[in-house]
Amino acid sequence: MRIEEIIVDGIPIRKVIYEDSDLATQEQKNTWLDTCNSCEYKKNEQCGYCGCIIESLMMLKTSKCPLEKW
């Protein structure tokens, strides 16, 4: 992950750039999703505990379940 910063009209704008090494593997996501699918808080594609969209939460390899299930 790296951060690029540009200044537009005197306002600093930061952009986070994720590299392949920052992203979760498909195998990792599948394992997490198996756990989520058996969780009592899963509602459709969303976590009923924290309100996140599950697929979005699983993007980074350092992601964590808010209930510490993975």
CHARMM-style PDB file with segment names, atoms N, HN, CA, C and O in Angstrom:
ATOM      1  N   MET     1       0.855  -1.163   0.000  1.00  0.00      PROA
ATOM      2  CA  MET     1       0.000   0.000   0.000  1.00  0.00      PROA
ATOM      3  C   MET     1       0.900   1.224   0.000  1.00  0.00      PROA
ATOM      4  O   MET     1       1.901   1.292   0.714  1.00  0.00      PROA
ATOM      5  N   ARG     2       0.522   2.162  -0.802  1.00  0.00      PROA
ATOM      6  HN  ARG     2      -0.290   2.107  -1.382  1.00  0.00      PROA
ATOM      7  CA  ARG     2       1.233   3.436  -0.799  1.00  0.00      PROA
ATOM      8  C   ARG     2       0.219   4.558  -0.902  1.00  0.00      PROA
ATOM      9  O   ARG     2      -0.901   4.358  -1.372  1.00  0.00      PROA
ATOM     10  N   ILE     3       0.611   5.708  -0.470  1.00  0.00      PROA
ATOM     11  HN  ILE     3       1.521   5.871  -0.088  1.00  0.00      PROA
ATOM     12  CA  ILE     3      -0.278   6.866  -0.481  1.00  0.00      PROA
ATOM     13  C   ILE     3       0.317   7.928  -1.389  1.00  0.00      PROA
ATOM     14  O   ILE     3       1.475   8.319  -1.238  1.00  0.00      PROA
ATOM     15  N   GLU     4      -0.487   8.387  -2.329  1.00  0.00      PROA
ATOM     16  HN  GLU     4      -1.427   8.070  -2.452  1.00  0.00      PROA
ATOM     17  CA  GLU     4      -0.082   9.480  -3.200  1.00  0.00      PROA
ATOM     18  C   GLU     4      -0.833  10.722  -2.763  1.00  0.00      PROA
ATOM     19  O   GLU     4      -2.011  10.663  -2.412  1.00  0.00      PROA
ATOM     20  N   GLU     5      -0.145  11.828  -2.789  1.00  0.00      PROA
ATOM     21  HN  GLU     5       0.813  11.876  -3.075  1.00  0.00      PROA
ATOM     22  CA  GLU     5      -0.784  13.085  -2.397  1.00  0.00      PROA
ATOM     23  C   GLU     5      -0.562  14.127  -3.482  1.00  0.00      PROA
ATOM     24  O   GLU     5       0.553  14.319  -3.968  1.00  0.00      PROA
ATOM     25  N   ILE     6      -1.638  14.788  -3.846  1.00  0.00      PROA
ATOM     26  HN  ILE     6      -2.543  14.633  -3.451  1.00  0.00      PROA
ATOM     27  CA  ILE     6      -1.557  15.917  -4.769  1.00  0.00      PROA
ATOM     28  C   ILE     6      -2.253  17.101  -4.110  1.00  0.00      PROA
ATOM     29  O   ILE     6      -3.065  16.927  -3.202  1.00  0.00      PROA
ATOM     30  N   ILE     7      -1.940  18.271  -4.559  1.00  0.00      PROA
ATOM     31  HN  ILE     7      -1.280  18.413  -5.297  1.00  0.00      PROA
ATOM     32  CA  ILE     7      -2.580  19.471  -4.020  1.00  0.00      PROA
ATOM     33  C   ILE     7      -3.388  20.116  -5.139  1.00  0.00      PROA
ATOM     34  O   ILE     7      -2.861  20.453  -6.199  1.00  0.00      PROA
ATOM     35  N   VAL     8      -4.671  20.277  -4.877  1.00  0.00      PROA
ATOM     36  HN  VAL     8      -5.099  20.003  -4.015  1.00  0.00      PROA
ATOM     37  CA  VAL     8      -5.583  20.892  -5.836  1.00  0.00      PROA
ATOM     38  C   VAL     8      -6.162  22.145  -5.186  1.00  0.00      PROA
ATOM     39  O   VAL     8      -6.832  22.059  -4.157  1.00  0.00      PROA
ATOM     40  N   ASP     9      -5.911  23.289  -5.773  1.00  0.00      PROA
ATOM     41  HN  ASP     9      -5.367  23.359  -6.609  1.00  0.00      PROA
ATOM     42  CA  ASP     9      -6.381  24.564  -5.236  1.00  0.00      PROA
ATOM     43  C   ASP     9      -6.019  24.728  -3.763  1.00  0.00      PROA
ATOM     44  O   ASP     9      -6.818  25.223  -2.967  1.00  0.00      PROA
ATOM     45  N   GLY    10      -4.804  24.305  -3.410  1.00  0.00      PROA
ATOM     46  HN  GLY    10      -4.155  23.903  -4.056  1.00  0.00      PROA
ATOM     47  CA  GLY    10      -4.320  24.454  -2.049  1.00  0.00      PROA
ATOM     48  C   GLY    10      -4.835  23.402  -1.074  1.00  0.00      PROA
ATOM     49  O   GLY    10      -4.528  23.464   0.117  1.00  0.00      PROA
ATOM     50  N   ILE    11      -5.605  22.448  -1.553  1.00  0.00      PROA
ATOM     51  HN  ILE    11      -5.854  22.397  -2.520  1.00  0.00      PROA
ATOM     52  CA  ILE    11      -6.166  21.402  -0.685  1.00  0.00      PROA
ATOM     53  C   ILE    11      -5.445  20.090  -0.964  1.00  0.00      PROA
ATOM     54  O   ILE    11      -5.456  19.601  -2.094  1.00  0.00      PROA
ATOM     55  N   PRO    12      -4.816  19.515   0.065  1.00  0.00      PROA
ATOM     56  CA  PRO    12      -4.153  18.221  -0.163  1.00  0.00      PROA
ATOM     57  C   PRO    12      -5.166  17.095  -0.311  1.00  0.00      PROA
ATOM     58  O   PRO    12      -6.093  16.961   0.488  1.00  0.00      PROA
ATOM     59  N   ILE    13      -4.971  16.297  -1.339  1.00  0.00      PROA
ATOM     60  HN  ILE    13      -4.217  16.406  -1.988  1.00  0.00      PROA
ATOM     61  CA  ILE    13      -5.851  15.156  -1.593  1.00  0.00      PROA
ATOM     62  C   ILE    13      -4.979  13.917  -1.581  1.00  0.00      PROA
ATOM     63  O   ILE    13      -4.011  13.812  -2.335  1.00  0.00      PROA
ATOM     64  N   ARG    14      -5.334  12.981  -0.716  1.00  0.00      PROA
ATOM     65  HN  ARG    14      -6.120  13.066  -0.104  1.00  0.00      PROA
ATOM     66  CA  ARG    14      -4.563  11.746  -0.583  1.00  0.00      PROA
ATOM     67  C   ARG    14      -5.319  10.595  -1.223  1.00  0.00      PROA
ATOM     68  O   ARG    14      -6.536  10.473  -1.084  1.00  0.00      PROA
ATOM     69  N   LYS    15      -4.584   9.764  -1.917  1.00  0.00      PROA
ATOM     70  HN  LYS    15      -3.595   9.863  -2.030  1.00  0.00      PROA
ATOM     71  CA  LYS    15      -5.160   8.596  -2.572  1.00  0.00      PROA
ATOM     72  C   LYS    15      -4.371   7.361  -2.127  1.00  0.00      PROA
ATOM     73  O   LYS    15      -3.146   7.324  -2.241  1.00  0.00      PROA
ATOM     74  N   VAL    16      -5.083   6.358  -1.621  1.00  0.00      PROA
ATOM     75  HN  VAL    16      -6.079   6.388  -1.529  1.00  0.00      PROA
ATOM     76  CA  VAL    16      -4.450   5.115  -1.200  1.00  0.00      PROA
ATOM     77  C   VAL    16      -4.403   4.173  -2.394  1.00  0.00      PROA
ATOM     78  O   VAL    16      -5.423   3.905  -3.030  1.00  0.00      PROA
ATOM     79  N   ILE    17      -3.223   3.681  -2.687  1.00  0.00      PROA
ATOM     80  HN  ILE    17      -2.394   3.899  -2.170  1.00  0.00      PROA
ATOM     81  CA  ILE    17      -3.019   2.752  -3.795  1.00  0.00      PROA
ATOM     82  C   ILE    17      -2.700   1.380  -3.198  1.00  0.00      PROA
ATOM     83  O   ILE    17      -1.681   1.214  -2.527  1.00  0.00      PROA
ATOM     84  N   TYR    18      -3.571   0.401  -3.443  1.00  0.00      PROA
ATOM     85  HN  TYR    18      -4.398   0.536  -3.988  1.00  0.00      PROA
ATOM     86  CA  TYR    18      -3.341  -0.953  -2.966  1.00  0.00      PROA
ATOM     87  C   TYR    18      -2.643  -1.762  -4.041  1.00  0.00      PROA
ATOM     88  O   TYR    18      -2.979  -1.675  -5.222  1.00  0.00      PROA
ATOM     89  N   GLU    19      -1.681  -2.537  -3.621  1.00  0.00      PROA
ATOM     90  HN  GLU    19      -1.408  -2.607  -2.661  1.00  0.00      PROA
ATOM     91  CA  GLU    19      -0.952  -3.400  -4.528  1.00  0.00      PROA
ATOM     92  C   GLU    19      -1.451  -4.832  -4.351  1.00  0.00      PROA
ATOM     93  O   GLU    19      -2.119  -5.141  -3.365  1.00  0.00      PROA
ATOM     94  N   ASP    20      -1.131  -5.696  -5.293  1.00  0.00      PROA
ATOM     95  HN  ASP    20      -0.588  -5.445  -6.094  1.00  0.00      PROA
ATOM     96  CA  ASP    20      -1.595  -7.091  -5.231  1.00  0.00      PROA
ATOM     97  C   ASP    20      -1.220  -7.758  -3.916  1.00  0.00      PROA
ATOM     98  O   ASP    20      -1.979  -8.580  -3.403  1.00  0.00      PROA
ATOM     99  N   SER    21      -0.072  -7.420  -3.370  1.00  0.00      PROA
ATOM    100  HN  SER    21       0.544  -6.752  -3.787  1.00  0.00      PROA
ATOM    101  CA  SER    21       0.380  -8.047  -2.126  1.00  0.00      PROA
ATOM    102  C   SER    21      -0.470  -7.634  -0.923  1.00  0.00      PROA
ATOM    103  O   SER    21      -0.406  -8.285   0.121  1.00  0.00      PROA
ATOM    104  N   ASP    22      -1.263  -6.569  -1.046  1.00  0.00      PROA
ATOM    105  HN  ASP    22      -1.315  -6.041  -1.894  1.00  0.00      PROA
ATOM    106  CA  ASP    22      -2.141  -6.106   0.031  1.00  0.00      PROA
ATOM    107  C   ASP    22      -3.495  -6.812   0.015  1.00  0.00      PROA
ATOM    108  O   ASP    22      -4.206  -6.821   1.020  1.00  0.00      PROA
ATOM    109  N   LEU    23      -3.849  -7.399  -1.117  1.00  0.00      PROA
ATOM    110  HN  LEU    23      -3.272  -7.392  -1.934  1.00  0.00      PROA
ATOM    111  CA  LEU    23      -5.181  -7.952  -1.296  1.00  0.00      PROA
ATOM    112  C   LEU    23      -5.275  -9.401  -0.827  1.00  0.00      PROA
ATOM    113  O   LEU    23      -4.321 -10.169  -0.950  1.00  0.00      PROA
ATOM    114  N   ALA    24      -6.424  -9.757  -0.295  1.00  0.00      PROA
ATOM    115  HN  ALA    24      -7.199  -9.133  -0.195  1.00  0.00      PROA
ATOM    116  CA  ALA    24      -6.663 -11.133   0.144  1.00  0.00      PROA
ATOM    117  C   ALA    24      -6.716 -12.049  -1.075  1.00  0.00      PROA
ATOM    118  O   ALA    24      -7.171 -11.650  -2.147  1.00  0.00      PROA
ATOM    119  N   THR    25      -6.252 -13.263  -0.897  1.00  0.00      PROA
ATOM    120  HN  THR    25      -5.882 -13.587  -0.026  1.00  0.00      PROA
ATOM    121  CA  THR    25      -6.319 -14.242  -1.981  1.00  0.00      PROA
ATOM    122  C   THR    25      -7.746 -14.791  -2.059  1.00  0.00      PROA
ATOM    123  O   THR    25      -8.527 -14.655  -1.117  1.00  0.00      PROA
ATOM    124  N   GLN    26      -8.069 -15.400  -3.172  1.00  0.00      PROA
ATOM    125  HN  GLN    26      -7.435 -15.510  -3.938  1.00  0.00      PROA
ATOM    126  CA  GLN    26      -9.393 -15.991  -3.323  1.00  0.00      PROA
ATOM    127  C   GLN    26      -9.590 -17.123  -2.324  1.00  0.00      PROA
ATOM    128  O   GLN    26     -10.691 -17.311  -1.806  1.00  0.00      PROA
ATOM    129  N   GLU    27      -8.533 -17.873  -2.054  1.00  0.00      PROA
ATOM    130  HN  GLU    27      -7.639 -17.720  -2.475  1.00  0.00      PROA
ATOM    131  CA  GLU    27      -8.604 -18.960  -1.067  1.00  0.00      PROA
ATOM    132  C   GLU    27      -8.925 -18.397   0.329  1.00  0.00      PROA
ATOM    133  O   GLU    27      -9.746 -18.952   1.059  1.00  0.00      PROA
ATOM    134  N   GLN    28      -8.279 -17.311   0.676  1.00  0.00      PROA
ATOM    135  HN  GLN    28      -7.613 -16.859   0.083  1.00  0.00      PROA
ATOM    136  CA  GLN    28      -8.530 -16.667   1.966  1.00  0.00      PROA
ATOM    137  C   GLN    28      -9.980 -16.184   2.049  1.00  0.00      PROA
ATOM    138  O   GLN    28     -10.651 -16.389   3.061  1.00  0.00      PROA
ATOM    139  N   LYS    29     -10.455 -15.546   0.985  1.00  0.00      PROA
ATOM    140  HN  LYS    29      -9.910 -15.379   0.163  1.00  0.00      PROA
ATOM    141  CA  LYS    29     -11.838 -15.056   0.960  1.00  0.00      PROA
ATOM    142  C   LYS    29     -12.834 -16.204   1.072  1.00  0.00      PROA
ATOM    143  O   LYS    29     -13.841 -16.087   1.771  1.00  0.00      PROA
ATOM    144  N   ASN    30     -12.557 -17.321   0.383  1.00  0.00      PROA
ATOM    145  HN  ASN    30     -11.740 -17.416  -0.185  1.00  0.00      PROA
ATOM    146  CA  ASN    30     -13.459 -18.476   0.433  1.00  0.00      PROA
ATOM    147  C   ASN    30     -13.557 -19.030   1.852  1.00  0.00      PROA
ATOM    148  O   ASN    30     -14.644 -19.380   2.311  1.00  0.00      PROA
ATOM    149  N   THR    31     -12.435 -19.109   2.537  1.00  0.00      PROA
ATOM    150  HN  THR    31     -11.552 -18.825   2.165  1.00  0.00      PROA
ATOM    151  CA  THR    31     -12.423 -19.596   3.916  1.00  0.00      PROA
ATOM    152  C   THR    31     -13.241 -18.667   4.810  1.00  0.00      PROA
ATOM    153  O   THR    31     -14.052 -19.123   5.617  1.00  0.00      PROA
ATOM    154  N   TRP    32     -13.023 -17.375   4.661  1.00  0.00      PROA
ATOM    155  HN  TRP    32     -12.364 -17.004   4.006  1.00  0.00      PROA
ATOM    156  CA  TRP    32     -13.770 -16.388   5.461  1.00  0.00      PROA
ATOM    157  C   TRP    32     -15.258 -16.471   5.154  1.00  0.00      PROA
ATOM    158  O   TRP    32     -16.089 -16.422   6.060  1.00  0.00      PROA
ATOM    159  N   LEU    33     -15.590 -16.596   3.870  1.00  0.00      PROA
ATOM    160  HN  LEU    33     -14.915 -16.635   3.134  1.00  0.00      PROA
ATOM    161  CA  LEU    33     -16.992 -16.632   3.472  1.00  0.00      PROA
ATOM    162  C   LEU    33     -17.694 -17.870   4.022  1.00  0.00      PROA
ATOM    163  O   LEU    33     -18.862 -17.795   4.404  1.00  0.00      PROA
ATOM    164  N   ASP    34     -17.005 -18.999   4.068  1.00  0.00      PROA
ATOM    165  HN  ASP    34     -16.056 -19.060   3.758  1.00  0.00      PROA
ATOM    166  CA  ASP    34     -17.579 -20.206   4.678  1.00  0.00      PROA
ATOM    167  C   ASP    34     -17.959 -19.938   6.132  1.00  0.00      PROA
ATOM    168  O   ASP    34     -19.017 -20.364   6.596  1.00  0.00      PROA
ATOM    169  N   THR    35     -17.093 -19.233   6.839  1.00  0.00      PROA
ATOM    170  HN  THR    35     -16.233 -18.887   6.462  1.00  0.00      PROA
ATOM    171  CA  THR    35     -17.369 -18.880   8.230  1.00  0.00      PROA
ATOM    172  C   THR    35     -18.557 -17.933   8.313  1.00  0.00      PROA
ATOM    173  O   THR    35     -19.443 -18.117   9.148  1.00  0.00      PROA
ATOM    174  N   CYS    36     -18.581 -16.924   7.454  1.00  0.00      PROA
ATOM    175  HN  CYS    36     -17.862 -16.774   6.775  1.00  0.00      PROA
ATOM    176  CA  CYS    36     -19.686 -15.945   7.453  1.00  0.00      PROA
ATOM    177  C   CYS    36     -21.021 -16.614   7.121  1.00  0.00      PROA
ATOM    178  O   CYS    36     -22.051 -16.288   7.710  1.00  0.00      PROA
ATOM    179  N   ASN    37     -20.993 -17.548   6.176  1.00  0.00      PROA
ATOM    180  HN  ASN    37     -20.156 -17.814   5.697  1.00  0.00      PROA
ATOM    181  CA  ASN    37     -22.237 -18.204   5.768  1.00  0.00      PROA
ATOM    182  C   ASN    37     -22.870 -19.006   6.900  1.00  0.00      PROA
ATOM    183  O   ASN    37     -24.079 -19.238   6.894  1.00  0.00      PROA
ATOM    184  N   SER    38     -22.068 -19.428   7.865  1.00  0.00      PROA
ATOM    185  HN  SER    38     -21.086 -19.240   7.870  1.00  0.00      PROA
ATOM    186  CA  SER    38     -22.619 -20.172   8.995  1.00  0.00      PROA
ATOM    187  C   SER    38     -22.871 -19.276  10.224  1.00  0.00      PROA
ATOM    188  O   SER    38     -23.267 -19.764  11.283  1.00  0.00      PROA
ATOM    189  N   CYS    39     -22.642 -17.992  10.073  1.00  0.00      PROA
ATOM    190  HN  CYS    39     -22.321 -17.595   9.213  1.00  0.00      PROA
ATOM    191  CA  CYS    39     -22.783 -17.050  11.196  1.00  0.00      PROA
ATOM    192  C   CYS    39     -24.240 -16.606  11.355  1.00  0.00      PROA
ATOM    193  O   CYS    39     -24.937 -16.345  10.374  1.00  0.00      PROA
ATOM    194  N   GLU    40     -24.675 -16.528  12.592  1.00  0.00      PROA
ATOM    195  HN  GLU    40     -24.109 -16.740  13.389  1.00  0.00      PROA
ATOM    196  CA  GLU    40     -26.055 -16.113  12.886  1.00  0.00      PROA
ATOM    197  C   GLU    40     -26.324 -14.639  12.556  1.00  0.00      PROA
ATOM    198  O   GLU    40     -27.483 -14.235  12.455  1.00  0.00      PROA
ATOM    199  N   TYR    41     -25.268 -13.834  12.386  1.00  0.00      PROA
ATOM    200  HN  TYR    41     -24.327 -14.163  12.468  1.00  0.00      PROA
ATOM    201  CA  TYR    41     -25.447 -12.408  12.100  1.00  0.00      PROA
ATOM    202  C   TYR    41     -25.520 -12.089  10.607  1.00  0.00      PROA
ATOM    203  O   TYR    41     -25.881 -10.973  10.234  1.00  0.00      PROA
ATOM    204  N   LYS    42     -25.182 -13.053   9.750  1.00  0.00      PROA
ATOM    205  HN  LYS    42     -24.889 -13.960  10.052  1.00  0.00      PROA
ATOM    206  CA  LYS    42     -25.186 -12.785   8.300  1.00  0.00      PROA
ATOM    207  C   LYS    42     -26.615 -12.590   7.811  1.00  0.00      PROA
ATOM    208  O   LYS    42     -27.491 -13.425   8.038  1.00  0.00      PROA
ATOM    209  N   LYS    43     -26.823 -11.475   7.141  1.00  0.00      PROA
ATOM    210  HN  LYS    43     -26.111 -10.797   6.957  1.00  0.00      PROA
ATOM    211  CA  LYS    43     -28.128 -11.152   6.552  1.00  0.00      PROA
ATOM    212  C   LYS    43     -27.889 -10.759   5.099  1.00  0.00      PROA
ATOM    213  O   LYS    43     -27.365  -9.682   4.814  1.00  0.00      PROA
ATOM    214  N   ASN    44     -28.278 -11.639   4.190  1.00  0.00      PROA
ATOM    215  HN  ASN    44     -28.704 -12.514   4.422  1.00  0.00      PROA
ATOM    216  CA  ASN    44     -28.012 -11.460   2.764  1.00  0.00      PROA
ATOM    217  C   ASN    44     -26.511 -11.308   2.561  1.00  0.00      PROA
ATOM    218  O   ASN    44     -25.751 -12.208   2.918  1.00  0.00      PROA
ATOM    219  N   GLU    45     -26.080 -10.216   2.011  1.00  0.00      PROA
ATOM    220  HN  GLU    45     -26.698  -9.485   1.721  1.00  0.00      PROA
ATOM    221  CA  GLU    45     -24.648  -9.998   1.762  1.00  0.00      PROA
ATOM    222  C   GLU    45     -24.044  -9.047   2.784  1.00  0.00      PROA
ATOM    223  O   GLU    45     -22.986  -8.466   2.543  1.00  0.00      PROA
ATOM    224  N   GLN    46     -24.704  -8.885   3.917  1.00  0.00      PROA
ATOM    225  HN  GLN    46     -25.563  -9.358   4.113  1.00  0.00      PROA
ATOM    226  CA  GLN    46     -24.280  -7.912   4.904  1.00  0.00      PROA
ATOM    227  C   GLN    46     -24.115  -8.568   6.277  1.00  0.00      PROA
ATOM    228  O   GLN    46     -24.788  -9.550   6.592  1.00  0.00      PROA
ATOM    229  N   CYS    47     -23.223  -8.018   7.076  1.00  0.00      PROA
ATOM    230  HN  CYS    47     -22.676  -7.221   6.820  1.00  0.00      PROA
ATOM    231  CA  CYS    47     -23.051  -8.472   8.449  1.00  0.00      PROA
ATOM    232  C   CYS    47     -24.055  -7.721   9.319  1.00  0.00      PROA
ATOM    233  O   CYS    47     -24.036  -6.491   9.379  1.00  0.00      PROA
ATOM    234  N   GLY    48     -24.923  -8.457   9.987  1.00  0.00      PROA
ATOM    235  HN  GLY    48     -24.938  -9.456   9.939  1.00  0.00      PROA
ATOM    236  CA  GLY    48     -25.913  -7.837  10.853  1.00  0.00      PROA
ATOM    237  C   GLY    48     -25.326  -7.308  12.141  1.00  0.00      PROA
ATOM    238  O   GLY    48     -25.982  -6.556  12.861  1.00  0.00      PROA
ATOM    239  N   TYR    49     -24.092  -7.692  12.442  1.00  0.00      PROA
ATOM    240  HN  TYR    49     -23.558  -8.303  11.857  1.00  0.00      PROA
ATOM    241  CA  TYR    49     -23.431  -7.234  13.673  1.00  0.00      PROA
ATOM    242  C   TYR    49     -22.826  -5.843  13.485  1.00  0.00      PROA
ATOM    243  O   TYR    49     -23.078  -4.935  14.277  1.00  0.00      PROA
ATOM    244  N   CYS    50     -22.022  -5.685  12.423  1.00  0.00      PROA
ATOM    245  HN  CYS    50     -21.817  -6.422  11.779  1.00  0.00      PROA
ATOM    246  CA  CYS    50     -21.342  -4.394  12.217  1.00  0.00      PROA
ATOM    247  C   CYS    50     -21.941  -3.578  11.075  1.00  0.00      PROA
ATOM    248  O   CYS    50     -21.674  -2.381  10.963  1.00  0.00      PROA
ATOM    249  N   GLY    51     -22.754  -4.217  10.222  1.00  0.00      PROA
ATOM    250  HN  GLY    51     -22.972  -5.189  10.313  1.00  0.00      PROA
ATOM    251  CA  GLY    51     -23.406  -3.491   9.127  1.00  0.00      PROA
ATOM    252  C   GLY    51     -22.596  -3.425   7.843  1.00  0.00      PROA
ATOM    253  O   GLY    51     -23.039  -2.824   6.864  1.00  0.00      PROA
ATOM    254  N   CYS    52     -21.410  -4.035   7.832  1.00  0.00      PROA
ATOM    255  HN  CYS    52     -21.050  -4.523   8.627  1.00  0.00      PROA
ATOM    256  CA  CYS    52     -20.581  -3.955   6.628  1.00  0.00      PROA
ATOM    257  C   CYS    52     -21.121  -4.858   5.524  1.00  0.00      PROA
ATOM    258  O   CYS    52     -21.866  -5.805   5.777  1.00  0.00      PROA
ATOM    259  N   ILE    53     -20.729  -4.542   4.307  1.00  0.00      PROA
ATOM    260  HN  ILE    53     -20.124  -3.773   4.101  1.00  0.00      PROA
ATOM    261  CA  ILE    53     -20.974  -5.429   3.182  1.00  0.00      PROA
ATOM    262  C   ILE    53     -19.828  -6.425   3.199  1.00  0.00      PROA
ATOM    263  O   ILE    53     -18.667  -6.045   3.051  1.00  0.00      PROA
ATOM    264  N   ILE    54     -20.146  -7.685   3.378  1.00  0.00      PROA
ATOM    265  HN  ILE    54     -21.090  -7.994   3.499  1.00  0.00      PROA
ATOM    266  CA  ILE    54     -19.149  -8.716   3.646  1.00  0.00      PROA
ATOM    267  C   ILE    54     -18.056  -8.757   2.585  1.00  0.00      PROA
ATOM    268  O   ILE    54     -16.877  -8.822   2.931  1.00  0.00      PROA
ATOM    269  N   GLU    55     -18.406  -8.721   1.328  1.00  0.00      PROA
ATOM    270  HN  GLU    55     -19.364  -8.668   1.047  1.00  0.00      PROA
ATOM    271  CA  GLU    55     -17.407  -8.799   0.257  1.00  0.00      PROA
ATOM    272  C   GLU    55     -16.415  -7.635   0.344  1.00  0.00      PROA
ATOM    273  O   GLU    55     -15.226  -7.817   0.084  1.00  0.00      PROA
ATOM    274  N   SER    56     -16.892  -6.453   0.705  1.00  0.00      PROA
ATOM    275  HN  SER    56     -17.858  -6.305   0.917  1.00  0.00      PROA
ATOM    276  CA  SER    56     -16.008  -5.295   0.835  1.00  0.00      PROA
ATOM    277  C   SER    56     -15.043  -5.465   1.998  1.00  0.00      PROA
ATOM    278  O   SER    56     -13.878  -5.078   1.910  1.00  0.00      PROA
ATOM    279  N   LEU    57     -15.533  -6.045   3.086  1.00  0.00      PROA
ATOM    280  HN  LEU    57     -16.479  -6.359   3.158  1.00  0.00      PROA
ATOM    281  CA  LEU    57     -14.685  -6.256   4.256  1.00  0.00      PROA
ATOM    282  C   LEU    57     -13.548  -7.220   3.944  1.00  0.00      PROA
ATOM    283  O   LEU    57     -12.475  -7.120   4.538  1.00  0.00      PROA
ATOM    284  N   MET    58     -13.765  -8.136   3.035  1.00  0.00      PROA
ATOM    285  HN  MET    58     -14.637  -8.217   2.552  1.00  0.00      PROA
ATOM    286  CA  MET    58     -12.785  -9.180   2.733  1.00  0.00      PROA
ATOM    287  C   MET    58     -11.743  -8.794   1.690  1.00  0.00      PROA
ATOM    288  O   MET    58     -10.996  -9.660   1.234  1.00  0.00      PROA
ATOM    289  N   MET    59     -11.669  -7.560   1.307  1.00  0.00      PROA
ATOM    290  HN  MET    59     -12.276  -6.857   1.677  1.00  0.00      PROA
ATOM    291  CA  MET    59     -10.748  -7.166   0.239  1.00  0.00      PROA
ATOM    292  C   MET    59      -9.274  -7.271   0.629  1.00  0.00      PROA
ATOM    293  O   MET    59      -8.462  -7.745  -0.165  1.00  0.00      PROA
ATOM    294  N   LEU    60      -8.922  -6.841   1.825  1.00  0.00      PROA
ATOM    295  HN  LEU    60      -9.582  -6.456   2.470  1.00  0.00      PROA
ATOM    296  CA  LEU    60      -7.520  -6.807   2.228  1.00  0.00      PROA
ATOM    297  C   LEU    60      -7.140  -8.042   3.026  1.00  0.00      PROA
ATOM    298  O   LEU    60      -7.950  -8.563   3.794  1.00  0.00      PROA
ATOM    299  N   LYS    61      -5.910  -8.513   2.848  1.00  0.00      PROA
ATOM    300  HN  LYS    61      -5.253  -8.090   2.224  1.00  0.00      PROA
ATOM    301  CA  LYS    61      -5.484  -9.720   3.547  1.00  0.00      PROA
ATOM    302  C   LYS    61      -5.371  -9.498   5.047  1.00  0.00      PROA
ATOM    303  O   LYS    61      -5.310 -10.468   5.802  1.00  0.00      PROA
ATOM    304  N   THR    62      -5.340  -8.257   5.497  1.00  0.00      PROA
ATOM    305  HN  THR    62      -5.390  -7.469   4.883  1.00  0.00      PROA
ATOM    306  CA  THR    62      -5.262  -7.957   6.929  1.00  0.00      PROA
ATOM    307  C   THR    62      -6.636  -7.723   7.546  1.00  0.00      PROA
ATOM    308  O   THR    62      -6.734  -7.339   8.711  1.00  0.00      PROA
ATOM    309  N   SER    63      -7.697  -7.952   6.776  1.00  0.00      PROA
ATOM    310  HN  SER    63      -7.618  -8.264   5.829  1.00  0.00      PROA
ATOM    311  CA  SER    63      -9.056  -7.746   7.275  1.00  0.00      PROA
ATOM    312  C   SER    63      -9.344  -8.676   8.440  1.00  0.00      PROA
ATOM    313  O   SER    63      -8.761  -9.754   8.556  1.00  0.00      PROA
ATOM    314  N   LYS    64     -10.243  -8.245   9.289  1.00  0.00      PROA
ATOM    315  HN  LYS    64     -10.717  -7.370   9.195  1.00  0.00      PROA
ATOM    316  CA  LYS    64     -10.632  -9.041  10.459  1.00  0.00      PROA
ATOM    317  C   LYS    64     -12.137  -8.979  10.633  1.00  0.00      PROA
ATOM    318  O   LYS    64     -12.764  -7.950  10.381  1.00  0.00      PROA
ATOM    319  N   CYS    65     -12.705 -10.088  11.063  1.00  0.00      PROA
ATOM    320  HN  CYS    65     -12.196 -10.924  11.267  1.00  0.00      PROA
ATOM    321  CA  CYS    65     -14.117 -10.134  11.407  1.00  0.00      PROA
ATOM    322  C   CYS    65     -14.312  -9.347  12.706  1.00  0.00      PROA
ATOM    323  O   CYS    65     -13.514  -9.498  13.631  1.00  0.00      PROA
ATOM    324  N   PRO    66     -15.338  -8.519  12.796  1.00  0.00      PROA
ATOM    325  CA  PRO    66     -15.551  -7.757  14.024  1.00  0.00      PROA
ATOM    326  C   PRO    66     -15.886  -8.651  15.219  1.00  0.00      PROA
ATOM    327  O   PRO    66     -15.760  -8.226  16.367  1.00  0.00      PROA
ATOM    328  N   LEU    67     -16.309  -9.881  14.952  1.00  0.00      PROA
ATOM    329  HN  LEU    67     -16.411 -10.226  14.019  1.00  0.00      PROA
ATOM    330  CA  LEU    67     -16.587 -10.834  16.026  1.00  0.00      PROA
ATOM    331  C   LEU    67     -15.410 -11.786  16.271  1.00  0.00      PROA
ATOM    332  O   LEU    67     -15.511 -12.727  17.058  1.00  0.00      PROA
ATOM    333  N   GLU    68     -14.289 -11.521  15.577  1.00  0.00      PROA
ATOM    334  HN  GLU    68     -14.208 -10.757  14.937  1.00  0.00      PROA
ATOM    335  CA  GLU    68     -13.060 -12.310  15.696  1.00  0.00      PROA
ATOM    336  C   GLU    68     -13.255 -13.778  15.325  1.00  0.00      PROA
ATOM    337  O   GLU    68     -12.614 -14.662  15.894  1.00  0.00      PROA
ATOM    338  N   LYS    69     -14.148 -14.029  14.364  1.00  0.00      PROA
ATOM    339  HN  LYS    69     -14.668 -13.312  13.901  1.00  0.00      PROA
ATOM    340  CA  LYS    69     -14.349 -15.400  13.883  1.00  0.00      PROA
ATOM    341  C   LYS    69     -13.323 -15.777  12.827  1.00  0.00      PROA
ATOM    342  O   LYS    69     -13.108 -16.963  12.574  1.00  0.00      PROA
ATOM    343  N   TRP    70     -12.684 -14.791  12.205  1.00  0.00      PROA
ATOM    344  HN  TRP    70     -12.859 -13.828  12.410  1.00  0.00      PROA
ATOM    345  CA  TRP    70     -11.579 -15.022  11.282  1.00  0.00      PROA
ATOM    346  C   TRP    70     -10.649 -13.842  11.307  1.00  0.00      PROA
ATOM    347  OT1 TRP    70      -9.644 -13.833  10.596  1.00  0.00      PROA
TER     348      TRP     70
END
